[in-house]
Amino acid sequence: MRLPSLHLPRLSFDWLEIAGGRRLLLYGFYTSVLFVVFLFANFPHHAVTQRILDSLNLKSQGLQLQVADTRFAWWRGFELQRVHLAPLDPDRAAFLDASSLFVRPGFDGLLRGHINNVHLQGLMYGGEIDSDLALDSQMRRATVTVDHVQLQRYPLLVELLQDGTLSGLLSGIMSVEQHGGDNVDTRAAGEFDLDNLSIANAKVSIFPVPALHFDKTSLKFSLQAGRLEVQELQADGPDMTLSISGQIALRQPISDSVLNLKLTAAPGPNSPEEVKNLLALLPPPAKGAKPDAPHIVSGTLARPRVR
């Protein structure tokens, strides 16, 4: 059985002749595309970026932000090269150092008609950090994703620790929300994982801590009204297993923050004598308490007390 043939209507391009011919229109389209490409390629992006940074007035907040150059990065938005965010005090460590920071409007915000949503992608400290920012007059919100950032390459961590060094690969996600301009009304929550965490040359009060290595470390926390809630900090390794939960009342400087934590520590399967001797310094459990009852950590970050 033969199917009936289907005749499609022929499209007429006579209107091209009226408009000046197909060749003229194609040439006009080609010229327009070249104009847009060269406009974006040669636009003074860096001058516009500097003007925006000056309008932020970061110096009034004790900060300085330096950007070496700005270029158009096509599908990744704009690339800010050699970004340096630091306190005005030259003796303080920088908050942020990035070889490249890519900035583009947030697609979610554009779909809702909001142009104040920004997506940031930074290559720094051996890893990558992505952030989505939403800004308006009433609220500021940020979601930060960290992927395999090397702790030992972050200079501010050395200043916070004062004694000792940390190394390891950090990955996880954190959300921060601020209403109005009051820093006290800042809320945050996050979950992070640390691979191959190592601690060396650290001290508790004046007592040295032996070198420790943890294969896996997980942290869940929340922050509200200047109080950091450590929901879970679990570290497992061949030297020691460690569990911490509780609260930290944040103060300035950070070393004066007040501790109210529960600590459980036990030797690992390959615990050296130095670690066993360290754990032996912990106070014995109270009379009638279980042998594995958690210890209470009080005092401050600079001078913790364990009982």
Secondary structure, DSSP 8 states (H G I E B T S, - for coil): -------------HHHHHTT-HHHHHHHHHHHHHHHHHHHHHS-HHHHHHHHHHHH-GGGGTEEEEEEEEEE-GGG-EEEEEEEEEESSTTS--SEEEEEEEEEE-HHHHHTT-S-EEEEEEEETTEEEEEEEEE-SSEEEEEEEEEEEEGGG-HHHHHHHSSSEEEEEEEEEEEEEEETT-GGGEEEEEEEEEEEEEEESEEETTEEE--EEEEEEEEEEEEETTEEEEEEEEEE-SSEEEEEEEEEE--SSGGG-EEEEEEEEEE-TT--HHHHHHHHTS----TTS-TT--EEEEEBSSSEEE-
